[in-house]
Amino acid sequence: MQPSSSRLLGPCFGAALLLSAILVFAAQPMIGKLVLPLFGGSPSVWNTCMVFFQAMLLAGYGYAHLTSRWLSPRTQRWVHVGLLALCGILLPMSVPANWQPPTDVAAPMSLLLLLARIGGLPFFAVTTTAPLLQHWFGQSSHRAAREPYFLYAISNAGSMLALLGYPLIVEPVLGLHAQGHSWAIGYGVLVMLIATCGWLTRMPTSPALSNEPSSATAPVTLKQRALWVLLSLIPSSWLLSTTTRLTTDFAPIPLLWVLPLALYLLTFIFVFAQRQLVPHELISRAMPFGLVLLIGGLAGGEGWFTGGLINAAVFFLGTWFCHGELARRRPSTAHLTEFYLWMSVGGVLGGMLNSLLAPLVFPVLLEFPLAVVAAGLCVSLSPHAGNWQRDIWHWGMTATTVLLLFGSTRLLPQYTDPELVPVALISGIIALLMAIVMKPSIVALIAGVAIVWAQFHVWPTTSVLHRARSFFGIHRIEQDIDVPDPRSGKVLPKYRRLLHGTTQHGIQSIEPHRACEPLAYYHRTGPLGDVLRSNHDQAEHVGVIGLGTGAMVCYATPQRRFTFYEVDPVVVQLAKTPEYFSYLTACGHDQFEIILGDGRLQIAKAADQQFELLVLDAFSSDAIPSHLVTREAMQLYARKLKPEGVIAFHVSNRFLDLSLVLADLAADAGWSAVVRNDSPRTDPEFDQWLAAGKADSTWVALAPQSKSLDYLRATKRWQELKPRHASRPWTDDYSNLLGILK
């Protein structure tokens, strides 16, 4: 090979690997955002997408491994460039026009089929790049050919750029249509770069592989393969369970998909870099302390700080350790493609465990503590773990620590009290300090994680009546125990509650005389009560997207009927079970019907101008799914609404201000909009609010005719909602969650 060609090897291969990784990890949030509206905005959509992406990665790595073994280098290069060009014909990626989810196929399988149809082959073609180019590079005359794994770090750096750039740069600037065309252009550039790499390595100029010692090219053992799979499976499962927790308690948005994945990829960059940022020995020794910190966070409660930052930190540490062990066990370049193949097998198995198996087997998010326990057990694989089996007295001391923390959780009331925040922080600090002093054993720490997690999430208490899990989330029904009011000390009235993650979807009083009283967000003195009184007392047909407990049927009359659209069959089943909630069976006067399916897709089938009132109460985690608040969605609602009708949006949210989006949409459509923020915490009669079963809620009412909202303005509790300056209304093609973060 000419010296000039040799000098081009590094930049050309690096550029191709960087671009291919950018394309792979830009495609993931883009495709996820394309399909999210079609499946009810469920957090499980992303986990199912991850299974698909991991499966495509496995297929790509399998292709790279088999073609490297069966084809000559020259033939392999021609075949691969031809495959890339052929798959490029299917670009740009987009959802087929008028696609509808098949009714005879389960939601996960339907989603997987749609993903394969949107971009399966182009995505597969790009995933083959990393192992193939590293294999080609290992056959070159470059001085680093014997150890091409540093190219994997470059590839993961490209993945990081794509993941962080998507929510921060791409999503706020480009719509999905423009994103698809930009991706297609990048794909074309990648094909040219890969063809150039193949041309630069067209001549077998280096005996890099043949000169390796025989021990370096020894056959790979079954134990090695099993460890490669295990050390890939555990971080993959931990990644998806962490993502599920975040998106369930916050919102199913690309920003929260990519942050855990970015931490996951960052560990690959660290462990496969030519120079280690932190020695693996230090990471191994830090693992027990990280587990203790996790115990402290769980024992102290599930607040945003402890539940978010601490879990993210320990996930990062545990993933760094597992991937470090994986890198320490990497084979010679002769087995490079097989190494990546088995890594991918582990990633797919972890994804299948979380997305396909866990929802069927586990009623709660049990895969999270299982991943933590498995990662802790893997510490014994490290040569730096030490002979911890001999430290018997450390077991006893650590068990004492765990029991103390476990005991402290029994002292925590069943309601959230701000005065207990210091107790939560002190629990975590004590756990960390005791870990440093006592050098706790790994096994005892793992037991502590499982015990404390079970205390909050697995072991049923007297207040938990039922747990259920579906593709759309984890639900539980709780009934209050005798809980004193934090101010007066009096025992509060008891209620039965439906919760999805940490979000309450509705409550009902267990007192018979209050059974048909709408509570929480639907209280008669709240915003929804305002909307359903006065002018709209005569509303004959009300359409509601989102069923919850069915409390809204309490507003039914012989003249007023409700049509509910609910995407989750488990929610319908729970609301129809009188032992849990009796709104539908005892309070609705049979003036309602329930239509199963995504609200936007199903309401499109309704006759035009049949609703006097539309209510959107479609919680997905703690947010309305974004596809229900776009220009196209508003145009659909306008067709189904009578000219004098009103649309009421329930936009209560801890993190996002969706009223800003609705203000922009109202201005875009020429509609009027008013908002009411009903917060009992600002009311001097706070005790009466609690006793009445009210809850904080924010509602926005929109109408094509301004006079339709006059009765709300007259209450003096509703304020005019003004659009933002220089803001862009959301569409099916464009949305920007960062712009509405509180």
KETI-711184 format. One line per 8 residues: number of its first residue (from 0); their letters; for each residue z negated, x negated, y negated of C-alpha. Coordinates in steps of 0.001 Angstrom, whole numbers, plus 500000, padded with zeros to 6 digits. Example, Ala and Ser with C-alpha at 12.3 -4.5 7.8 and 13.67 -1.06 7.14 Angstrom:
<atoms>
0	AS	492200/487700/504500 ~ 492860/486330/501060
</atoms>
This chain:
<atoms>
0	MQPSSSRL	500000/500000/500000 ~ 500806/498808/496526 ~ 497781/497743/494428 ~ 498728/500302/491771 ~ 498661/503047/494395 ~ 495272/501849/495587 ~ 493924/502106/492048 ~ 495131/505708/491867
8	LGPCFGAA	493340/506743/495042 ~ 489873/507196/493545 ~ 490892/509207/490444 ~ 493409/511352/492323 ~ 491095/512238/495200 ~ 488181/512768/492823 ~ 490231/515102/490605 ~ 491504/517110/493569
16	LLLSAILV	488038/517522/495058 ~ 486545/518427/491689 ~ 489218/521067/491018 ~ 489052/522538/494521 ~ 485269/522960/494235 ~ 485664/524580/490819 ~ 488175/527033/492272 ~ 485968/527837/495285
24	FAAQPMIG	482865/528550/493244 ~ 484656/530274/490387 ~ 486278/532608/492912 ~ 482928/533683/494355 ~ 481396/535371/491266 ~ 484841/536600/490191 ~ 485533/538314/493524 ~ 481945/539545/493691
32	KLVLPLFG	482335/541154/490293 ~ 485615/542752/491393 ~ 484042/544509/494376 ~ 480540/545231/493001 ~ 481510/548538/491303 ~ 483118/549814/494502 ~ 479859/549601/496471 ~ 477323/551116/494104
40	GSPSVWNT	476267/547923/492347 ~ 473956/547025/495240 ~ 472284/543569/495346 ~ 473356/543411/499007 ~ 476970/543187/497864 ~ 476465/539562/496851 ~ 474783/538606/500135 ~ 477639/540184/502079
48	CMVFFQAM	480100/538338/499861 ~ 478242/535128/500650 ~ 478662/535779/504384 ~ 482397/536203/503818 ~ 482637/533021/501733 ~ 480636/531080/504321 ~ 482858/532436/507089 ~ 485952/531339/505180
56	LLAGYGYA	484333/527943/504649 ~ 483697/527701/508399 ~ 487299/528657/509113 ~ 488506/526056/506595 ~ 486331/523321/508055 ~ 487413/524294/511583 ~ 491044/524044/510504 ~ 490401/520612/508981
64	HLTSRWLS	488660/519378/512136 ~ 491258/520678/514609 ~ 494315/519543/512663 ~ 492733/516096/512244 ~ 492371/515831/516018 ~ 495603/517495/517156 ~ 498138/516428/514522 ~ 499331/513051/513377
72	PRTQRWVH	498349/512142/509785 ~ 501938/512615/508595 ~ 502327/516032/510260 ~ 498922/517156/509041 ~ 499842/516407/505423 ~ 503112/518367/505647 ~ 501427/521321/507376 ~ 498605/521471/504856
80	VGLLALCG	500769/521359/501745 ~ 502982/524039/503297 ~ 499935/526230/504011 ~ 498732/525890/500417 ~ 502139/526875/499045 ~ 502417/529862/501413 ~ 498946/531231/500537 ~ 499726/530894/496845
88	ILLPMSVP	502254/533736/497164 ~ 499302/536182/497448 ~ 497925/535301/494000 ~ 496534/536457/491613 ~ 493525/538080/493301 ~ 492927/541754/492534 ~ 491639/544945/494128 ~ 494543/546985/495577
96	ANWQPPTD	495455/549957/493415 ~ 493706/553223/494333 ~ 491598/551533/497009 ~ 488933/553809/498492 ~ 486136/552741/500882 ~ 486870/554061/504390 ~ 484412/556762/505424 ~ 484429/555789/509100
104	VAAPMSLL	483356/552159/508545 ~ 479874/550867/507643 ~ 479509/549526/504093 ~ 479136/545812/505051 ~ 482213/545903/507303 ~ 484209/547844/504705 ~ 483291/545231/502100 ~ 484256/542345/504388
112	LLLARIGG	487657/543937/505047 ~ 488252/544396/501329 ~ 487271/540787/500588 ~ 489733/539548/503204 ~ 492452/541670/501635 ~ 491735/540531/498053 ~ 491754/536792/498500 ~ 490948/535747/502041
120	LPFFAVTT	493924/533423/502642 ~ 494013/531646/499224 ~ 490248/531164/499363 ~ 490506/529848/502931 ~ 493230/527392/501885 ~ 491082/525948/499102 ~ 487996/525589/501330 ~ 489884/523177/503598
128	TAPLLQHW	490185/520623/500799 ~ 486794/518870/500929 ~ 486766/517738/504588 ~ 490526/517067/504717 ~ 490661/514877/501623 ~ 487570/512952/502692 ~ 489222/512395/506078 ~ 492416/511157/504391
136	FGQSSHRA	490406/508949/502060 ~ 488589/507435/505045 ~ 491967/506321/506426 ~ 493008/504608/503197 ~ 492608/501011/502020 ~ 490092/501900/499330 ~ 486975/499749/499395 ~ 484772/502863/499814
144	AREPYFLY	486827/504266/502710 ~ 484098/503517/505269 ~ 481619/505774/503432 ~ 483584/508643/501835 ~ 480583/511005/501681 ~ 480152/510259/497968 ~ 483236/512435/497483 ~ 481129/515356/498741
152	AISNAGSM	478790/514778/495801 ~ 481791/514940/493444 ~ 482872/518166/495130 ~ 479455/519717/494631 ~ 479449/518588/491004 ~ 482609/520657/490573 ~ 480848/523567/492230 ~ 477985/523251/489736
160	LALLGYPL	480414/523236/486810 ~ 482049/526423/488059 ~ 478801/528234/488793 ~ 477159/527480/485467 ~ 480379/527832/483509 ~ 481112/531301/484861 ~ 478211/533260/483303 ~ 477976/531045/480215
168	IVEPVLGL	481664/530567/479329 ~ 484117/532436/481557 ~ 482480/535876/481781 ~ 481748/536268/478022 ~ 485317/535206/477091 ~ 487743/536312/479821 ~ 488248/539638/481535 ~ 488773/539856/485275
176	HAQGHSWA	492558/540120/484871 ~ 492688/536890/482834 ~ 490281/535214/485245 ~ 492567/535997/488172 ~ 495616/534515/486453 ~ 493672/531427/485318 ~ 492512/530884/488905 ~ 496125/531121/490116
184	IGYGVLVM	497192/528452/487609 ~ 494385/526175/488767 ~ 495483/526748/492350 ~ 499001/525558/491491 ~ 497611/522377/489905 ~ 495483/521787/493011 ~ 498527/522012/495285 ~ 500239/519295/493251
192	LIATCGWL	497134/517063/493319 ~ 496754/517423/497094 ~ 500440/516647/497611 ~ 499965/513503/495501 ~ 496914/512491/497567 ~ 498970/512917/500728 ~ 501769/510796/499311 ~ 499345/508020/498288
200	TRMPTSPA	497940/507832/501834 ~ 501259/508303/503635 ~ 501188/504795/505106 ~ 498485/503741/507620 ~ 497433/500667/505653 ~ 493831/500241/506665 ~ 492141/499848/510019 ~ 488946/501290/508508
208	LSNEPSSA	488111/503435/511485 ~ 489180/501056/514227 ~ 487098/498207/512810 ~ 483874/500190/512987 ~ 481379/499033/515603 ~ 481445/500982/518843 ~ 477977/502393/518185 ~ 479247/504021/514976
216	TAPVTLKQ	481956/505913/516862 ~ 479788/506910/519808 ~ 480148/510540/520926 ~ 478112/513112/519029 ~ 475258/514495/521137 ~ 474220/518133/521539 ~ 470897/517354/519826 ~ 472713/515995/516770
224	RALWVLLS	474867/519093/516513 ~ 471825/521354/516884 ~ 470003/519538/514078 ~ 473055/519723/511802 ~ 473177/523485/512373 ~ 469419/523964/511913 ~ 469186/521898/508727 ~ 472085/523911/507274
232	LIPSSWLL	470908/527305/508474 ~ 467430/527178/506928 ~ 468490/526470/503309 ~ 471285/529046/503620 ~ 468847/531753/504704 ~ 466308/530705/502074 ~ 469024/530820/499408 ~ 470061/534389/500209
240	STTTRLTT	466507/535714/500533 ~ 465598/534134/497183 ~ 468706/535682/495611 ~ 467808/539081/497083 ~ 464332/538918/495581 ~ 465674/538013/492147 ~ 468458/540588/492049 ~ 466220/543345/493428
248	DFAPIPLL	463565/542859/490753 ~ 465955/542033/487894 ~ 469604/543085/488161 ~ 472556/542401/490501 ~ 474478/540242/488026 ~ 476502/537035/488516 ~ 473984/535071/486421 ~ 471270/535633/489032
256	WVLPLALY	473678/535024/491874 ~ 474658/531612/490610 ~ 471288/530170/489549 ~ 469798/529823/493079 ~ 473205/528713/494360 ~ 473379/526099/491596 ~ 469999/524679/492699 ~ 471252/524710/496281
264	LLTFIFVF	474377/522732/495361 ~ 472447/520345/493133 ~ 470536/519128/496183 ~ 473849/518261/497888 ~ 474811/516190/494851 ~ 471515/514314/495013 ~ 471460/513592/498754 ~ 475128/512556/499133
272	AQRQLVPH	475304/510449/495976 ~ 475888/506711/496382 ~ 472516/506095/494709 ~ 469531/508321/495446 ~ 467904/509813/492356 ~ 464612/510325/494229 ~ 463819/508623/497561 ~ 463863/510967/500526
280	ELISRAMP	460402/509725/501499 ~ 458969/511122/498273 ~ 460604/514513/498855 ~ 459187/514601/502396 ~ 455680/513884/501179 ~ 455985/516473/498390 ~ 456886/519307/500751 ~ 453278/520218/501787
288	FGLVLLIG	452218/520350/498132 ~ 455142/522618/497359 ~ 454041/524999/500103 ~ 450513/525058/498691 ~ 451948/525855/495273 ~ 453843/528728/496849 ~ 450613/530012/498401 ~ 448953/529894/494990
296	GLAGGEGW	451800/531800/493398 ~ 451773/534511/496071 ~ 447995/534823/496017 ~ 448050/535098/492239 ~ 450558/537954/492216 ~ 454252/538519/491771 ~ 454629/538091/488025 ~ 457812/536727/486450
304	FTGGLINA	456317/533237/486099 ~ 454732/532892/489533 ~ 457274/535030/491359 ~ 460289/533456/489675 ~ 459662/529900/488552 ~ 457333/528846/491361 ~ 459561/530330/494055 ~ 462614/528666/492513
312	AVFFLGTW	460830/525299/492319 ~ 459656/525417/495946 ~ 463077/526635/497096 ~ 464672/523682/495295 ~ 462218/521237/496879 ~ 462616/522693/500371 ~ 466408/522744/500153 ~ 466425/519178/498839
320	FCHGELAR	464339/518100/501825 ~ 466527/519879/504431 ~ 469748/518586/502927 ~ 468213/515119/502648 ~ 467483/515168/506357 ~ 471042/516355/506934 ~ 472472/513475/504885 ~ 470226/510997/506692
328	RRPSTAHL	471772/512136/509974 ~ 475420/512060/508856 ~ 477789/510350/511306 ~ 480511/507757/510771 ~ 483840/508759/509275 ~ 485232/509158/512797 ~ 483156/512351/513103 ~ 483307/513430/509459
336	TEFYLWMS	485242/516672/509959 ~ 483040/517683/512902 ~ 479921/517040/510798 ~ 481167/519418/508102 ~ 482193/521953/510736 ~ 478679/522184/512190 ~ 477169/522247/508703 ~ 479342/525267/508007
344	VGGVLGGM	478273/526923/511278 ~ 474658/526670/510121 ~ 475520/528139/506724 ~ 477331/531104/508304 ~ 474496/531774/510756 ~ 471982/531760/507892 ~ 474143/534190/505944 ~ 474608/536502/508931
352	LNSLLAPL	470869/536495/509586 ~ 470145/537674/506053 ~ 473050/540002/505326 ~ 473900/541591/508684 ~ 470925/541204/511035 ~ 467871/541382/508733 ~ 468664/544830/507214 ~ 468876/546232/510757
360	VFPVLLEF	465792/544506/512190 ~ 463317/543892/509342 ~ 461943/546807/507272 ~ 460995/544352/504517 ~ 462259/541007/503211 ~ 460739/539152/506159 ~ 463569/536599/506194 ~ 462035/534928/503130
368	PLAVVAAG	458730/533808/504738 ~ 460588/532962/507946 ~ 462826/530544/506039 ~ 459773/529002/504333 ~ 457985/528571/507649 ~ 461069/527021/509287 ~ 461530/524577/506395 ~ 457893/523541/506652
376	LCVSLSPH	458214/522929/510386 ~ 461218/520687/509738 ~ 458952/518272/507848 ~ 457913/516954/511259 ~ 461517/515731/511708 ~ 461121/513247/508878 ~ 460143/509674/509766 ~ 457887/509772/506697
384	AGNWQRDI	455886/512799/507854 ~ 453107/510666/509333 ~ 450992/511436/512365 ~ 449542/514616/510918 ~ 448635/515903/514390 ~ 445572/513620/514364 ~ 444218/515037/511117 ~ 442195/517745/512826
392	WHWGMTAT	439636/518015/510053 ~ 442405/518579/507536 ~ 443373/521678/509508 ~ 439913/523123/509078 ~ 439732/522293/505377 ~ 443147/523764/504698 ~ 442370/526880/506725 ~ 439273/527310/504538
400	TVLLLFGS	441468/527058/501441 ~ 443853/529648/502807 ~ 441013/532013/503678 ~ 439577/531668/500163 ~ 442953/532484/498651 ~ 443404/535338/501096 ~ 440003/536684/500141 ~ 440869/536537/496465
408	TRLLPQYT	443868/538791/497054 ~ 441561/541464/498480 ~ 439760/541541/495142 ~ 442921/542357/493208 ~ 443236/546077/492342 ~ 446271/548065/493409 ~ 447477/548424/489823 ~ 448608/545812/487338
416	DPELVPVA	445890/544751/484906 ~ 446738/542133/482243 ~ 443149/540868/482392 ~ 443826/539510/485890 ~ 446579/537137/484753 ~ 444084/534251/484279 ~ 442801/534888/487809 ~ 446330/534534/489149
424	LISGIIAL	446910/531268/487292 ~ 443542/529842/488368 ~ 444332/530671/492016 ~ 447515/528632/491859 ~ 445839/525696/490093 ~ 442959/525620/492583 ~ 445395/525690/495497 ~ 447332/522734/494097
432	LMAIVMKP	444226/520664/493311 ~ 442704/521270/496731 ~ 445993/520255/498349 ~ 445971/516937/496472 ~ 442359/516216/497409 ~ 442425/517346/501037 ~ 445918/516304/502239 ~ 446403/519609/504065
440	SIVALIAG	448259/519742/507330 ~ 451711/521238/507496 ~ 450968/523830/510161 ~ 447965/525260/508332 ~ 449963/525477/505117 ~ 452742/527361/506860 ~ 450179/529771/508259 ~ 448839/530229/504731
448	VAIVWAQF	452271/531094/503378 ~ 452778/533671/506126 ~ 449296/535188/505656 ~ 449495/535578/501900 ~ 453069/536884/502031 ~ 452080/539384/504695 ~ 449166/540546/502546 ~ 451582/541642/499831
456	HVWPTTSV	454772/542516/501661 ~ 454397/543031/505405 ~ 450975/544329/506394 ~ 450739/548034/505592 ~ 447717/549131/503595 ~ 446314/552612/503287 ~ 448594/553200/500282 ~ 451868/552458/502118
464	LHRARSFF	453190/555549/503879 ~ 456674/554450/504840 ~ 459143/551565/504568 ~ 462910/551790/504928 ~ 465775/549395/504438 ~ 469496/549932/503978 ~ 472515/548066/502675 ~ 471488/549162/499182
472	GIHRIEQD	467928/547842/499217 ~ 464374/547950/500537 ~ 462421/551143/499843 ~ 458782/552002/500333 ~ 456673/555071/499730 ~ 453165/554495/498454 ~ 450288/556845/497802 ~ 447587/555966/495315
480	IDVPDPRS	444081/555254/496512 ~ 441007/555920/494382 ~ 441747/553670/491434 ~ 439509/553656/488331 ~ 441094/553695/484912 ~ 440863/550160/483402 ~ 439494/551595/480122 ~ 437316/554584/480974
488	GKVLPKYR	436335/553737/484537 ~ 437214/557276/485685 ~ 439152/557808/488890 ~ 442785/558563/488067 ~ 444835/561367/489632 ~ 446671/560386/492797 ~ 450438/560241/493099 ~ 453025/559466/495738
496	RLLHGTTQ	455661/556950/494638 ~ 459126/555831/495725 ~ 459753/552171/494971 ~ 462800/549938/495329 ~ 461589/546363/495031 ~ 459232/546526/492067 ~ 461128/549376/490400 ~ 459635/552858/490603
504	HGIQSIEP	462210/555558/491279 ~ 459976/558581/490940 ~ 456514/559951/491615 ~ 455007/563274/492698 ~ 451460/564550/492418 ~ 449685/565151/495728 ~ 447749/568037/494128 ~ 449402/571285/495337
512	HRACEPLA	449275/573020/491951 ~ 451209/570133/490361 ~ 453754/569641/493170 ~ 456648/571060/491121 ~ 455820/569178/487946 ~ 458445/566534/487000 ~ 456644/563254/486329 ~ 457233/559647/485285
520	YYHRTGPL	460621/559293/483551 ~ 461346/563023/483908 ~ 458199/564479/482316 ~ 458704/567675/480320 ~ 457299/566018/477184 ~ 459543/562976/477627 ~ 463150/562326/476559 ~ 464712/564138/479515
528	GDVLRSNH	462534/567160/478783 ~ 463947/567156/475259 ~ 467510/567031/476577 ~ 466997/569907/479027 ~ 465279/572152/476467 ~ 466561/573923/473351 ~ 470352/574130/473224 ~ 470712/573032/476823
536	DQAEHVGV	468371/575578/478307 ~ 471525/577542/479071 ~ 473376/574638/480707 ~ 474746/576168/483876 ~ 475925/573048/485693 ~ 474278/569625/485447 ~ 475779/566580/487149 ~ 473350/563772/488034
544	IGLGTGAM	474280/560300/489248 ~ 471203/559053/491121 ~ 468839/561220/493185 ~ 465549/559319/493418 ~ 462811/561689/494590 ~ 464755/564726/493365 ~ 462248/565483/490590 ~ 464991/566749/488279
552	VCYATPQR	465380/569949/490327 ~ 462140/571121/488735 ~ 464336/572000/485744 ~ 466526/574273/487879 ~ 466687/577976/487038 ~ 468613/580900/488516 ~ 471278/580112/485890 ~ 471202/576321/486133
560	RFTFYEVD	472313/574312/489152 ~ 472409/570590/489797 ~ 474930/568385/491607 ~ 473437/565033/492623 ~ 475570/562009/493485 ~ 473653/559421/495547 ~ 475081/556239/497084 ~ 472192/555430/499458
568	PVVVQLAK	471750/557707/502501 ~ 468191/556427/502985 ~ 467199/557749/499543 ~ 468642/561163/500446 ~ 466696/561167/503701 ~ 463411/560257/501989 ~ 463855/562843/499224 ~ 464542/565559/501816
576	TPEYFSYL	461426/564779/503878 ~ 458628/567164/502748 ~ 455908/564878/504113 ~ 456927/562367/501456 ~ 458410/564398/498570 ~ 458755/568176/498350 ~ 460770/568536/495132 ~ 463998/569416/496934
584	TACGHDQF	462439/571645/499579 ~ 459912/573531/497399 ~ 461015/573325/493762 ~ 464802/573476/493566 ~ 465345/577207/494278 ~ 468363/576061/496358 ~ 470165/575505/493064 ~ 471449/572057/493954
592	EIILGDGR	473793/570112/496177 ~ 473850/566423/497127 ~ 477090/564459/497443 ~ 476807/561103/499198 ~ 478772/558190/497779 ~ 479164/556053/494682 ~ 478630/558276/491646 ~ 481698/557212/489718
600	LQIAKAAD	484037/557485/492689 ~ 482667/560875/493718 ~ 482455/562473/490283 ~ 486138/561665/489806 ~ 486820/564281/492490 ~ 485023/567024/490539 ~ 486973/569581/488533 ~ 487531/568788/484853
608	QQFELLVL	485239/570333/482214 ~ 482755/571724/484731 ~ 479529/570110/483434 ~ 477562/571066/480331 ~ 475338/568036/480909 ~ 475756/564748/482763 ~ 472699/562619/483571 ~ 473075/558993/484660
616	DAFSSDAI	469947/557776/486400 ~ 471543/555388/488892 ~ 469027/552607/489162 ~ 470174/549547/491057 ~ 467177/547222/491000 ~ 466088/547544/487368 ~ 469464/548308/485792 ~ 472270/550838/485754
624	PSHLVTRE	475230/549332/487638 ~ 477652/547968/485060 ~ 480647/549943/486372 ~ 478933/553140/485175 ~ 478838/551974/481547 ~ 482424/550965/480774 ~ 485192/552433/478619 ~ 487025/553727/481695
632	AMQLYARK	483827/555331/483023 ~ 483263/557069/479674 ~ 486817/558395/479747 ~ 486138/559803/483214 ~ 482893/561469/482073 ~ 484673/562956/479064 ~ 487178/564695/481364 ~ 484398/566199/483501
640	LKPEGVIA	482319/567315/480499 ~ 482809/570474/478482 ~ 483760/569851/474812 ~ 480236/570677/473559 ~ 478549/568809/476407 ~ 476098/565888/476372 ~ 475659/562775/478518 ~ 472115/561395/478999
648	FHVSNRFL	471706/557801/480162 ~ 468402/556509/481521 ~ 468367/552884/480359 ~ 464731/551827/480918 ~ 464814/548137/481707 ~ 462460/545185/481495 ~ 465128/542597/480787 ~ 468356/544195/479537
656	DLSLVLAD	468989/546372/476489 ~ 471703/548691/477782 ~ 471449/550888/474683 ~ 473526/548213/472916 ~ 476338/548711/475424 ~ 476232/552481/474996 ~ 476243/552165/471211 ~ 479451/550129/471422
664	LAADAGWS	481031/552578/473882 ~ 480131/555568/471714 ~ 481675/553931/468652 ~ 484759/552959/470673 ~ 485233/556582/471813 ~ 484325/558120/468445 ~ 481224/559800/469891 ~ 477725/560238/468432
672	AVVRNDSP	474682/558625/470061 ~ 470903/558897/469709 ~ 468087/557055/471511 ~ 464429/557745/472268 ~ 462030/555053/473472 ~ 459051/556839/474992 ~ 456230/554373/475628 ~ 452718/555537/476565
680	RTDPEFDQ	451328/552072/475808 ~ 451893/552717/472112 ~ 450303/556168/472226 ~ 446642/556483/471121 ~ 446141/559022/473908 ~ 446939/556451/476596 ~ 444390/557862/479047 ~ 445991/561282/478841
688	WLAAGKAD	449410/559729/479501 ~ 448149/558174/482722 ~ 446502/561372/483850 ~ 449689/563306/483133 ~ 451746/560973/485321 ~ 454056/559806/482553 ~ 455843/556467/482504 ~ 457629/554347/479931
696	STWVALAP	461232/555414/479600 ~ 464186/554918/477284 ~ 467018/557439/477197 ~ 470285/557518/475268 ~ 472178/560759/474609 ~ 475887/560743/473738 ~ 478180/563605/472790 ~ 481803/563911/471655
704	QSKSLDYL	480649/566424/469005 ~ 477868/565275/466698 ~ 476424/568786/466354 ~ 475634/568784/470089 ~ 472832/566295/469351 ~ 471336/568101/466349 ~ 468583/569699/468451 ~ 467438/566205/469522
712	RATKRWQE	467504/564882/465967 ~ 465374/567839/464895 ~ 462487/566658/467102 ~ 462144/563509/464935 ~ 461638/561496/468131 ~ 465277/560508/468534 ~ 466954/557851/466398 ~ 470608/557289/465590
720	LKPRHASR	472135/554541/467718 ~ 474385/552190/465771 ~ 476984/549836/467322 ~ 476709/546064/467074 ~ 478876/544172/464637 ~ 481853/542260/466064 ~ 480941/543224/469620 ~ 483401/543958/472383
728	PWTDDYSN	482940/547218/474343 ~ 482539/546855/478070 ~ 485488/547729/480269 ~ 486179/547563/483983 ~ 487797/544215/483203 ~ 485099/542813/480895 ~ 481283/542841/480736 ~ 478764/540350/479374
736	LLGILK	475166/540570/480578 ~ 474012/537578/478539 ~ 474813/539486/475355 ~ 472225/542196/476092 ~ 469328/540121/477419 ~ 466099/541104/475706
</atoms>
